[in-house]
Amino acid sequence: MKILVTGAAGFIGFYIVKKLTAEGHQVFGIDNINDYYSTALKIDRLEECGIEGITLTANWDNIYYSKSGNFTFQRLDLLDMDALLRLFEAHRFDYVINLAAQAGIRYSIENPRSYLKSNVEGFFNILECCRQFPPQKLIFASSSSVYGLNEEQPFSTAQKVDSPINIYAASKKSNELMAHAYSHLYKFTTVGLRFFTVYGPWGRPDMAPFLFADAILNGKPIKVFNNGLMKRDFTYIDDIAAGITSVIDAVLPEYYQIFNIGNGKPVELFYFIQCLERSLGKEAVKEMHPIVPGDIVSTWADTTQLEEATGYKPQTDIAQGVELFASWYKSYFKQG
């Protein structure tokens, strides 16, 4: 199969590329490699996938091929509609997995406009390309943050999600609405996946595991928000990747479908920190802070629908996942 992965240099996109190419699929990846966080980390991920020679000064029209021959990469921005249409017309993808987005809840409070451009306009461009050159499925990233002020847990896709409390969540909710409209009007399948707190090796530097590991190893205090009274449904990256790829072959009854992907076991933030301390062999200096506006106190995924549709079952518990992350972190940054 020929599969397009957007956000291929991102955390989740990188894992999807590795998994799909290992399974023998032909994968075309795109990413704008922006500087929201370390571009060096993004380029290193691409090199792990067999792509060499990428520089930020290179021509955006350059096409890069992996050593294995079944991964192709181009630096491309979802806002460049002309380039996207040329790509879709040339390749006629069987499946499109859209993982490109401006991420980060706290950054959305400071810079909301970038979320509307990347997450709303960029996703609209993907939908338009799929309308003109329909794949068998468009699979796209949503987020657990769409549950907003919902208090009933675990979060179920049957619940209303009309109360987002930050712009990132609002942008993801808009993606779901746009996909529903396109599926209804143009009769191609769209599947939205609400991810729950993804972590693991090669993760994003703006997320808690990365920030905590850096602070602990360098003897700096870690910021613990809401005085530690937070719970997250931490989901290991391999389980996320398995959930995404399981959707490709799933026979779905509707043109439009939404699934949760999570571990199904919320963990207290303090327990997560304890696991990280054990894995790093060093105790954290904790600095308590109030909750940040727009943040959610607790998340917990009901993954029943995904399990019934695909057989999805998360395999990695928190202690094992944190150990794998910590081992990679120390190796990558040559610490410990």
N, C-alpha and C positions, 0 to 999 in steps of 0.2 A: 504493500500500500504506500501511497505517496501522501505524507502528512506534513502540514505546516505547523510549526510551533513558534508563536510570537513570544517575545520576552525570553528568548533562548539563552541569553547570558545571565538571566536572573536565577535566583535560588531554585524555585520549583521548575522553571523551564529547563535548567541545566540537567536536573535529574530525569525529566521526561525525555529529553534528547538521548541521554545515556541509555535509558531503559528501552526506548523504541528502536534505536540503532542496534542494540544488543539482540533484539528480537528479529532483526533483519529487515526492518522497514526502511524506506527511503524518506529521509527527514530533511526538510528545508527549514532553517531557523533564521529568524530576524530579530533584531534588537537595536535600539538607538544608542546603547551604551552611554546613558547620561550620567551625570556626576552627582546624582542624589546621594550615592555612597561610592566607595572606592571602585574606580574603573579598572584598577589593576586586578582586583578580585574577580570582576566580570570577565576580563580577558583570560585570567588563569583558568576559570571554569571552561571557557571555550577551548583552551589548550588541552584540558583534560578530555575533551570530546574529540581531540585530534585536529583542531583548527590552529594553524600557526601563521605568524606573520601579520597579525592584525595590529594596526596602530591607529590612534585617534586622529592622525593627520592624513590617513589614507583616503583615497577617493571613495565616496559612499556607493558608487556603482560597482566597486570591486566585489567579485564573487570568490569565496574561499571554499576549498574542498578538504574534507578530512582524509587522513591516511587510509581509513577503512573504505572510503569511497561512497558510503551511504549517508553521509551528513554534509550538507551544503549550507553555508552561512553568508548572509549579506547584512551589512549595517543599514537599517531602514527604520524610519519613524512612522508610526501609524497615522500621523497627521499629514503625511505625504500621500495624498489620495492617488495621484497620477502614478507614482511608483508602485503602490499597492495593486492598482488595477492591472498594470503591466505584469506584475508577478503572478496574479491569479489567472490571467489570461494565458500566460506562457505555460503554467504548470497544471492547471485544472486539478487541484488537490482533492484527494478522496476524503480527507478529514482535516479540519482546522482546529487547533487547540490554542485558544487565545489566553495567554498568561501575562501579556504586556500590560502594565498599569503603573500609575504613580501610587506607590504603597506608603503606608505609615499613617496611623491615626493622629499622632501628636503633630506631625508636620502639616497635616491638613488644616489644623487650626491656624497655623502661621501663614500658609500659602494656599488658600483654597482654590485660586484660579487655575493652578497647575493640574488640579484633580479634574476640573471640568474639561480642560483641554485634552489631557491624556486619556482619562477614563471614560468620558462621555463622547466627545467628538472622535477620539481615536477608535472607540468601540463602534460608533456609528459607521465609520469608514469600513471596518471589518464586516459589519452586517451588509453594507451596500455591495461589497465585493462578493460576499456569499450569495446575495440575491442575483447578481449577474452571472456568477460562475458557481453554482450550488455544489457544496460538498455533500457527502452522505450525512455528516453531522458537523455542527459547530459546537465545540465544547469550550465553555468559557469560565473564567475564575470569578466567583462572587466571594462573599466573606461572611463569617459569623457575626460581624459587626452590624449587619442589617437588622438583627433582632433588637438592637437598640434598648428601649426601655421595657421590653418584655420581661416580666418577672417569673412567669411559669417556666420551670425547667424540668427535664431537658428541653432544649430548643427543638421544635419540630417544624418541618416545612409546611405543616398544616396551619401554623400560627400566622396571624397577620403581622406584617413587618412595615407598619406605617409610621413608626416613631424613631427614625434614625437620630442619633445624638451627635454626629459629627459629619463633616462634608465627605470624608472617605466613604462612610457607610451610605450616605445619600447617593454618591456616584455609583456604588455597586448596586443599590436598589434600582437606580435608573437603568443600569445594564439589563437587569432582569426584566423590567417592563418593556424595554426596547426589543429584547430578544423575543418576548412573548408576541409583541405586535408583528414582528417580521415573520415569525413562524406561522402565525394565523393568516397573514396576508399572502405570503409567498410559498408556503407549504414546504419549507425545508426544516430539518430537525435541529433544534438548539437545546443544549443541556447546560444548565448553570450549576456550578459546584461551590457550595459555601464551605470554605476552608476554616478550620479551627486551629489557631495558634500553632503554626508549623515551625518545627525546629529540627536541627541536626547539623552535621558537617556541611561546610560551604554556605552556611546561613547568612542572613543579612546582618551587617554590623550595627544597624539601628535597633535591633531587637534585643530583648532581655538576656538571652543566653550569651550572646556576644558581649554585650555591655558588662554583664556581671563577671564573665570570665576575665576580661581585660582588667577590670578593677581589682578583682581578687588577686590575680597573679602579680599585679603591680602595687599592691598594698594600699589601694585607694578605696574610699567608701563606696558602696553601691547604694543607689537611690531606691528605696522600697516605698512604693506609693500606696496610698490608703492605709498606711501603717501596717502593711502586710496582709490586710484583710481582703485579699483577692484570690479568686480561683480561676484557673484556666484549663481548658480541655487540650492540653499539650499533645500534639500529634506528630509523630516522627515522620521525617520526610519520605522514607521508603514506603510507609503506609499510605501517604498522600499520593505518591507516584503510582502505586498499585491501584488505588481507587480511581484515579484519572484514567489510566489505560484500560481498566475493566469496563468503563463506559463505552469504549470504542466498539466492542463487539456485542454489547447488550442490545437485546430486542426490546424497544420501548413502545408502549401503546399510544403515546401522544407525540405530536410534533415538538411540544415544549415540555421540559421536565426540569425540576430543581431537586438537588440532593444535598444533604449534609455530608461532609467528610471530616470525621473527627475520631478521637480515640474512644469516646464514650465514657471517659473516666476523669472527671474534673479533679485537679490537683491544687492544693493550697500553695501559694507562692513560696511560703517558708519551707515547705517540703522540697520544692524544686531547688531552692537555694541550698538546702542541706545535701541533696544529691550532687549538686555541682561542687560544693565544698569537698565532699568525699572524693570525687573524681579528680579534682585538682590538687588534693592534699594540702589545702590551705583554707583557713577560716575567713569568712567575709566580715568586713567592717560595715555594719548596716546603718544607714542614715534614713530615718523615717520622714516621709513626706505625705501631705494630704493627696487625695485623689485628684487627678488632672481633669479639668472639664472635658467632656466628650469621651471619657474612658468608661469601660463597662466593668462592674464589680466581679461578675462571674459568667463563665460560659460553659456549656455542657451540650454536647451534640447527641441528638437522637438519630442514629444512622440506619434505622430499620428499613427505610425505603431503599437505600443503596444496597443493603445486604440482600433484600428480596430480589432486586433487579439484577445484581451482578455477582452475589456471593461474597461481597467485600467483608473482610474481617481484619482489623488492625492486629499486628503481630508484636509490636515493640512496646514494652512497658517503660515507664518514665526513668527508672534507675538505669536500665540498659541503654536507653536512648541518650541520656545525659552523659554516660560514660563514653559512648561512641563520639559524641560531639566534643567532649573535653579532650579526648585522645587526638582527634583531628586538629583541634585548636592549638594544642601544644606543639604538634608537629608542624603545622602550617606557619606558625609564628616563631618556631624554634624556641619555645619556652618550656621550662620544667625538665 
